Amino acid sequence: MNTALGRLVRAELRLMTRDPLVLTFVLVFPIVTMLVIGGSFGTKPDPAFSGVNPGHWYVASYLTVVIAATGLVMLPVHLASYRERGVLRRFAAAGFPRWSFALAELVVGLAAIAMASVVLVLVAAPVYGIPALHQPWRVATALGLGSVGFVSAGVLLGTLLPSARAAQAVGLILFFPSFLLGGGGPPPHVMGSALQKIADVLPLTLVTNAVREPWLGLGSATGSLLAVAVLATLATVASARRTRL
């Protein structure tokens, strides 16, 4: 079974590298928007960004945008298209258990996040510089838990939604408010009180806080990290239960 799982992972990784949705939405979109929005605020320390360089603020934030794009858009569309075309039934008929395909998608989603994150950092380095990591283990833990949580949520959405078009619509509806309010848009200090309250409860905001604050030395973000751990656990359990149906 391990060999079969390995074949699934390799096949899905090859398909991922040829998928225009991966290349544009997961890879290109975060980089382009980071350069545009980050460049709009300059590189001098700004009170609106808790006194840090806005460029560094967005470099630390946009790794979580990659995570959200993968979990809310790429994976649901990919999985729903498989269900729509009967690919999952053919996998089951070939003897692959449902959990093996879900596990393969988890590996592929994490690989997509890692690849896009590396490219984003390489692009950001000569433009804004890479901010010093004040608490590396907290940042790594938050990125890992956030990635597992959003990828698991993406697998769950992909198994629930009936078609690729439905998955794309739902995914975009979930992604863009999260993106704008949870890390990729304006800093919280310039939002109105109503938007701040909405932003505070978004899963992407929790992941972004858990990454950005210890990275930039703004705090430990222990509460956000614990919340991300809980959400990642719930998403993983729900995804695993769904794949057994």
C-alpha positions as CSV (number, residue, x, y, z in Angstrom):
1,M,0.0,0.0,0.0
2,N,2.9,2.3,0.7
3,T,4.1,1.7,-2.9
4,A,0.6,2.5,-4.2
5,L,0.4,5.6,-2.1
6,G,3.8,6.7,-3.5
7,R,2.5,6.3,-7.0
8,L,-0.5,8.4,-6.3
9,V,1.6,11.1,-4.8
10,R,4.0,11.2,-7.7
11,A,1.2,11.2,-10.2
12,E,-0.6,14.1,-8.4
13,L,2.6,16.1,-8.1
14,R,3.2,15.8,-11.8
15,L,-0.4,17.0,-12.5
16,M,0.0,19.8,-10.0
17,T,3.0,21.2,-11.9
18,R,0.9,21.3,-15.1
19,D,-2.2,22.8,-13.6
20,P,-2.7,26.5,-14.6
21,L,-4.7,27.1,-11.4
22,V,-1.6,26.2,-9.3
23,L,0.7,28.3,-11.4
24,T,-1.5,31.4,-11.4
25,F,-3.6,31.4,-8.2
26,V,-1.2,29.7,-5.8
27,L,2.1,30.9,-7.3
28,V,1.6,34.1,-9.2
29,F,-1.3,35.8,-7.4
30,P,0.3,36.0,-3.9
31,I,3.6,37.3,-5.4
32,V,2.1,40.0,-7.6
33,T,-0.3,41.2,-4.9
34,M,2.5,41.2,-2.3
35,L,4.6,43.4,-4.6
36,V,1.8,45.8,-5.4
37,I,0.3,46.2,-1.9
38,G,3.7,46.1,-0.2
39,G,5.1,48.7,-2.6
40,S,2.1,51.0,-1.9
41,F,3.2,51.6,1.7
42,G,6.9,52.0,1.3
43,T,9.7,50.4,3.4
44,K,10.0,52.9,6.3
45,P,8.7,51.8,9.8
46,D,5.1,52.9,10.1
47,P,2.9,53.1,13.2
48,A,0.0,51.6,11.2
49,F,2.1,48.4,10.9
50,S,3.0,48.3,14.6
51,G,6.1,50.3,13.9
52,V,7.7,47.8,11.5
53,N,8.7,48.0,7.8
54,P,5.5,47.6,5.8
55,G,7.5,45.5,3.3
56,H,8.5,43.1,6.0
57,W,5.0,43.0,7.3
58,Y,3.7,41.8,4.0
59,V,6.5,39.3,3.4
60,A,5.6,37.7,6.7
61,S,1.9,37.9,5.9
62,Y,1.8,36.6,2.4
63,L,3.1,33.1,3.2
64,T,-0.3,32.6,4.8
65,V,-2.0,33.8,1.7
66,V,-0.3,31.0,-0.2
67,I,-1.7,28.6,2.4
68,A,-5.2,29.9,2.0
69,A,-5.1,29.9,-1.8
70,T,-4.0,26.2,-1.7
71,G,-6.6,25.1,0.8
72,L,-9.6,27.2,-0.3
73,V,-9.2,27.3,-4.1
74,M,-6.7,24.8,-5.6
75,L,-7.5,21.6,-3.7
76,P,-11.4,21.9,-3.7
77,V,-11.5,22.6,-7.4
78,H,-9.0,19.7,-8.1
79,L,-10.9,17.2,-6.0
80,A,-14.4,18.2,-7.1
81,S,-13.3,17.9,-10.7
82,Y,-12.2,14.4,-10.0
83,R,-15.5,13.5,-8.4
84,E,-17.4,15.1,-11.3
85,R,-15.5,13.0,-13.8
86,G,-15.7,9.8,-11.8
87,V,-12.0,9.6,-11.2
88,L,-12.4,8.8,-7.5
89,R,-14.7,5.9,-8.3
90,R,-12.1,4.5,-10.7
91,F,-9.5,4.8,-7.9
92,A,-11.8,2.8,-5.6
93,A,-12.4,0.2,-8.3
94,A,-8.7,-0.2,-8.7
95,G,-8.3,-1.1,-5.0
96,F,-7.2,2.3,-3.6
97,P,-8.9,3.1,-0.3
98,R,-10.4,6.5,0.0
99,W,-8.0,7.5,2.8
100,S,-5.0,6.9,0.5
101,F,-6.2,9.4,-2.0
102,A,-7.0,12.0,0.7
103,L,-3.5,11.4,2.2
104,A,-1.9,11.9,-1.2
105,E,-3.8,15.2,-1.6
106,L,-2.5,16.3,1.8
107,V,1.0,15.7,0.7
108,V,0.4,17.4,-2.7
109,G,-1.2,20.4,-0.9
110,L,1.8,20.8,1.5
111,A,4.2,20.4,-1.4
112,A,2.4,23.2,-3.3
113,I,2.6,25.5,-0.3
114,A,6.3,24.8,0.2
115,M,7.1,25.4,-3.4
116,A,5.1,28.6,-3.7
117,S,6.5,29.9,-0.4
118,V,10.1,29.4,-1.5
119,V,9.4,31.3,-4.7
120,L,7.6,34.1,-2.8
121,V,10.6,34.5,-0.4
122,L,13.1,34.5,-3.3
123,V,11.1,37.2,-5.1
124,A,10.7,39.3,-1.9
125,A,14.3,39.1,-0.8
126,P,15.8,41.6,-3.4
127,V,12.8,43.9,-3.2
128,Y,12.0,44.2,0.5
129,G,14.6,42.0,2.2
130,I,13.7,39.1,4.5
131,P,12.8,40.2,8.0
132,A,14.8,38.5,10.8
133,L,13.1,35.6,12.5
134,H,12.8,36.5,16.1
135,Q,11.1,33.2,17.2
136,P,11.8,30.6,14.4
137,W,10.2,27.6,16.1
138,R,6.9,29.5,16.7
139,V,6.8,30.6,13.1
140,A,7.6,27.1,11.8
141,T,5.0,25.6,14.0
142,A,2.3,28.1,12.9
143,L,3.1,27.6,9.2
144,G,3.0,23.8,9.6
145,L,-0.3,23.8,11.6
146,G,-1.9,26.4,9.4
147,S,-0.9,24.5,6.2
148,V,-2.3,21.2,7.6
149,G,-5.5,22.9,8.7
150,F,-6.2,24.6,5.4
151,V,-5.2,21.7,3.2
152,S,-7.4,19.4,5.3
153,A,-10.3,21.9,4.9
154,G,-9.6,21.9,1.1
155,V,-9.8,18.1,1.0
156,L,-13.1,18.3,2.9
157,L,-14.6,20.9,0.6
158,G,-13.5,19.0,-2.4
159,T,-15.3,15.9,-1.2
160,L,-18.5,17.8,-0.3
161,L,-19.0,20.0,-3.4
162,P,-20.6,18.5,-6.4
163,S,-18.6,20.0,-9.3
164,A,-15.5,21.9,-10.1
165,R,-17.5,25.1,-10.9
166,A,-19.3,24.9,-7.5
167,A,-15.9,24.4,-5.7
168,Q,-14.4,27.3,-7.6
169,A,-17.3,29.6,-6.6
170,V,-17.4,28.6,-3.0
171,G,-13.6,28.6,-2.7
172,L,-13.3,32.2,-4.2
173,I,-16.2,33.4,-1.9
174,L,-14.3,32.0,1.1
175,F,-10.8,33.1,-0.1
176,F,-11.2,36.8,-1.0
177,P,-12.7,38.1,2.3
178,S,-10.1,36.0,4.1
179,F,-7.3,37.3,1.9
180,L,-8.3,41.0,2.3
181,L,-9.1,40.9,6.0
182,G,-6.8,38.1,7.2
183,G,-3.4,39.2,6.1
184,G,-3.1,40.3,2.5
185,G,-5.0,43.6,2.6
186,P,-4.7,46.7,4.7
187,P,-3.2,46.5,8.2
188,P,-5.8,46.0,11.0
189,H,-5.1,49.5,12.5
190,V,-6.7,51.2,9.4
191,M,-9.8,49.1,9.3
192,G,-13.1,50.2,10.8
193,S,-14.2,48.5,14.0
194,A,-16.8,46.3,12.2
195,L,-14.2,45.0,9.8
196,Q,-11.7,44.4,12.7
197,K,-14.3,42.3,14.5
198,I,-14.9,40.2,11.4
199,A,-11.2,39.9,10.7
200,D,-10.4,38.8,14.3
201,V,-12.5,35.6,14.0
202,L,-11.2,34.5,10.5
203,P,-9.1,31.4,10.5
204,L,-6.6,33.0,8.2
205,T,-6.2,35.9,10.6
206,L,-5.3,33.5,13.4
207,V,-2.7,31.8,11.2
208,T,-1.3,35.2,10.0
209,N,-1.0,36.5,13.6
210,A,0.6,33.2,14.7
211,V,3.2,33.6,11.9
212,R,3.7,37.4,11.7
213,E,4.0,38.4,15.4
214,P,6.8,36.0,16.4
215,W,8.5,36.5,13.1
216,L,8.7,40.3,13.4
217,G,9.2,40.3,17.2
218,L,5.7,41.8,17.9
219,G,4.8,39.2,20.4
220,S,4.5,35.5,20.9
221,A,0.9,35.1,19.6
222,T,0.4,32.1,21.9
223,G,-3.4,32.4,21.8
224,S,-3.5,32.5,18.0
225,L,-1.2,29.5,17.8
226,L,-3.3,27.5,20.1
227,A,-6.4,28.4,18.1
228,V,-4.7,27.4,14.9
229,A,-3.8,24.0,16.5
230,V,-7.4,23.4,17.5
231,L,-8.7,24.4,14.0
232,A,-6.1,22.2,12.3
233,T,-7.1,19.2,14.4
234,L,-10.8,19.7,13.8
235,A,-10.3,20.1,10.0
236,T,-8.1,17.0,9.8
237,V,-10.5,14.9,11.8
238,A,-13.5,16.1,9.7
239,S,-11.6,15.4,6.5
240,A,-10.5,12.0,7.6
241,R,-14.1,11.1,8.6
242,R,-15.4,12.3,5.3
243,T,-13.0,10.2,3.3
244,R,-14.3,7.1,5.0
245,L,-17.9,7.6,3.6
